[in-house]
Structures are given as C-alpha cells and as structure tokens.
Amino acid sequence: MCVINQNVSDKLNLEIRFKKDLITLNSITKEDLELLRNWKNKNKNYFFYKKNISIGEQLIWFEEYLEREEDYIFIIKHKETKIGCMGFRVQGKLVDIYNIILGDIKFGGKGLMGIALGLMCSYIIDKYNNIITVKVLENNYNAIEWYRKNGFIEKSKRKDYVFMELDLNNFIYREYKIKTF
C-alpha cells in the first residue's frame, strides 16, 4: 500500500483494486458525469434529493466536488465494466458514506457492491481511522438491510432517515492495492 496525498489533483488519480482487478474503485472523472447523472436520476427516489439533475447542474456539482478535499466518489468496475458508484466524505471525526448506486442491474445480487463497499471501508479505516457512518432514508428497507448485511448497525432514527454506523466487530476487512497515476 502506498501513501496518497489527499488533494484535489490526486482525487482524479486514485484507484483501489481487489483480487486481481475483480473489483476496482476509480476516482470519477468528467467523462463519468453523464453516466452518474443517469444513474442518480433513475434512482432518485432512494436519495434525499429527489429532483432530476440536469446536465448543467451536474457540471456545477462536479466543479464544487473538485474543490472539496475530503470528498471522494468512485466508479465501481467489475473487471472493466462500470457497474455503479459510491463515495465518502470526511466530516470531522466521522466519515459519511453516500451516493451508493448499482447502476447496471444485471450485476445485482452477486455480492459485487458489497465487496466494493468493504474495499472502500477498509481504505477509510486505514487512511482515517474515523467512525464510518451512513444515512439511509427510513423507507429504503432494502438498503437498510444491505448495510446491515455489510457490517453496519442502526444507531438512531431521525425524522426521515436511519443513521447507521459500521460495526468493526461485524466487518470483513478487505485487503487492497492502491494505484496512483
């Protein structure tokens, strides 16, 4: 494992690999924006922001994202096929997992997104050693169950979401390799 400088230019050069490239998490680039926008719009009912995102709004979001040093979104690849995305942002002593989307449903039910989440959480544990959390809309029962299956426990219920935290005693750490280029 190599040390990665956490600055804006590195944001576009981070790749996390698992088991001979079975699963790869690549930092998003401008070329991924339309794919991300389509995935998000298609799954908007499972997120806090429920409006369709325009091309212009996506570009503005990307420019703002590039300025946030402790905010990362990855394209998840199975072999070389883009299957989804996920991200995290450091918020004080917490790391918030967000924007998890299975974009290509033919890869659902195979455990690939769970491997990707485990990979990202393992990286977060090594890099930050912060508490890892996620906020899930209270009516997104499938996502709540999926997070439980992947080592998260419910900490509290808020007005419209469930606040969950990674339970390190129930988490399967994943060995990974980091590539910067």
C-alpha positions in Angstrom: 0.0 0.0 0.0 1.3 3.5 -0.8 0.6 6.8 0.8 -1.7 9.0 -1.1 -1.7 12.8 -0.8 -5.2 14.0 -0.2 -5.5 17.0 -2.6 -7.7 17.9 -5.5 -5.3 16.7 -8.2 -5.0 13.3 -6.5 -8.7 13.0 -6.4 -8.7 12.1 -10.1 -5.8 9.7 -9.8 -6.9 7.2 -7.1 -7.6 3.6 -7.9 -8.3 0.9 -5.3 -8.1 -2.7 -6.5 -9.3 -6.0 -5.1 -8.3 -9.6 -6.1 -6.7 -9.3 -9.5 -8.9 -6.5 -10.5 -12.2 -8.3 -9.9 -13.4 -5.0 -8.4 -11.8 -1.6 -9.0 -12.8 1.7 -7.5 -11.7 4.6 -9.7 -12.0 8.2 -8.8 -14.6 9.8 -11.0 -13.6 12.0 -13.9 -15.5 14.5 -16.0 -16.1 11.7 -18.6 -18.2 9.8 -15.9 -20.6 12.7 -15.3 -23.4 11.7 -17.7 -23.4 8.1 -16.5 -23.5 9.3 -12.9 -26.3 11.7 -13.7 -28.4 9.0 -15.4 -27.9 6.6 -12.5 -28.8 9.2 -9.9 -31.9 10.3 -11.9 -33.0 6.7 -12.4 -32.7 6.0 -8.6 -33.7 9.5 -7.3 -36.5 8.0 -5.0 -33.8 6.4 -2.9 -32.0 9.7 -2.1 -32.6 12.8 -0.2 -32.5 15.0 -3.3 -35.4 13.7 -5.4 -35.4 16.1 -8.4 -34.0 15.2 -11.8 -30.5 16.5 -12.2 -29.8 18.5 -15.4 -26.5 18.4 -17.3 -25.8 21.9 -16.2 -26.5 21.1 -12.5 -24.2 18.0 -12.8 -21.4 20.2 -14.1 -21.8 22.7 -11.3 -21.8 19.9 -8.8 -18.6 18.4 -10.3 -16.7 21.7 -10.1 -17.8 22.1 -6.5 -16.9 18.5 -5.7 -13.4 19.0 -7.1 -12.9 21.8 -4.5 -13.9 19.6 -1.5 -10.6 17.9 -0.5 -12.1 15.3 1.8 -14.9 14.2 -0.5 -14.5 11.2 -2.9 -16.7 9.4 -5.4 -15.7 6.3 -7.2 -16.9 4.4 -10.2 -17.1 0.8 -9.4 -15.8 -1.6 -12.1 -16.2 -5.3 -12.3 -13.3 -6.3 -14.5 -13.6 -3.4 -16.9 -17.3 -2.8 -16.8 -18.7 0.2 -14.9 -21.4 -1.2 -12.6 -22.1 1.5 -10.1 -20.7 4.2 -7.8 -20.1 5.1 -4.2 -18.5 7.8 -2.2 -17.4 9.1 1.1 -16.7 12.4 2.8 -14.9 13.2 5.9 -16.9 15.2 8.4 -14.9 15.9 11.5 -14.5 12.6 13.4 -17.0 10.8 11.1 -16.7 9.5 7.6 -20.1 9.6 5.8 -20.7 7.0 3.1 -23.0 8.3 0.4 -24.2 8.0 -3.2 -24.1 4.2 -3.4 -25.8 3.2 -6.7 -25.9 -0.1 -8.5 -26.0 1.4 -12.0 -26.1 -1.8 -14.0 -28.8 -4.0 -12.5 -27.5 -7.2 -14.3 -24.7 -7.1 -11.7 -27.2 -7.1 -8.8 -27.3 -10.0 -6.3 -23.8 -11.1 -7.0 -22.2 -9.5 -3.9 -20.1 -7.1 -6.0 -21.4 -3.9 -4.5 -20.8 -5.4 -1.0 -17.2 -6.2 -1.9 -16.8 -2.6 -3.2 -18.3 -1.2 0.0 -15.9 -3.4 2.1 -13.0 -2.3 0.0 -13.8 1.4 0.4 -14.4 1.0 4.1 -11.1 -0.9 4.5 -9.4 2.0 2.8 -11.2 4.5 5.1 -10.2 2.6 8.2 -6.5 2.6 7.2 -6.4 6.2 6.0 -8.6 8.0 8.5 -9.4 5.6 11.4 -12.7 7.6 11.9 -16.1 6.3 12.7 -17.8 5.3 9.4 -21.5 6.2 9.1 -24.3 6.3 6.6 -27.7 7.9 6.5 -30.5 5.9 4.8 -34.0 7.0 4.0 -36.3 5.3 6.5 -38.4 3.8 3.7 -35.5 2.3 1.8 -35.8 -1.1 3.6 -33.6 -2.9 1.0 -30.7 -0.5 1.6 -31.0 -0.7 5.4 -30.9 -4.5 5.2 -28.0 -4.4 2.7 -26.0 -2.1 5.1 -26.7 -4.5 8.0 -25.5 -7.4 5.9 -22.3 -5.4 5.2 -21.5 -4.7 8.9 -23.5 -1.6 9.7 -25.7 -1.3 12.8 -28.6 1.1 13.4 -27.6 3.9 15.8 -30.7 6.1 15.7 -33.7 7.1 13.8 -34.2 10.7 12.7 -37.2 12.4 11.1 -36.8 10.8 7.7 -33.7 8.6 7.8 -31.9 5.9 9.8 -28.4 6.7 11.0 -26.1 3.7 10.8 -22.5 3.1 11.8 -20.0 0.5 10.7 -19.6 -2.1 13.5 -15.9 -3.2 13.2 -16.7 -6.4 15.1 -19.0 -7.4 12.2 -17.0 -6.0 9.4 -14.9 -8.1 6.9 -11.7 -6.2 6.2 -10.6 -6.4 2.6 -7.0 -6.4 1.5 -6.5 -4.0 -1.4 -3.9 -2.3 -3.5 -3.7 1.4 -4.3 -2.5 2.8 -7.6 -1.8 6.4 -8.3 -1.0 7.7 -11.7 
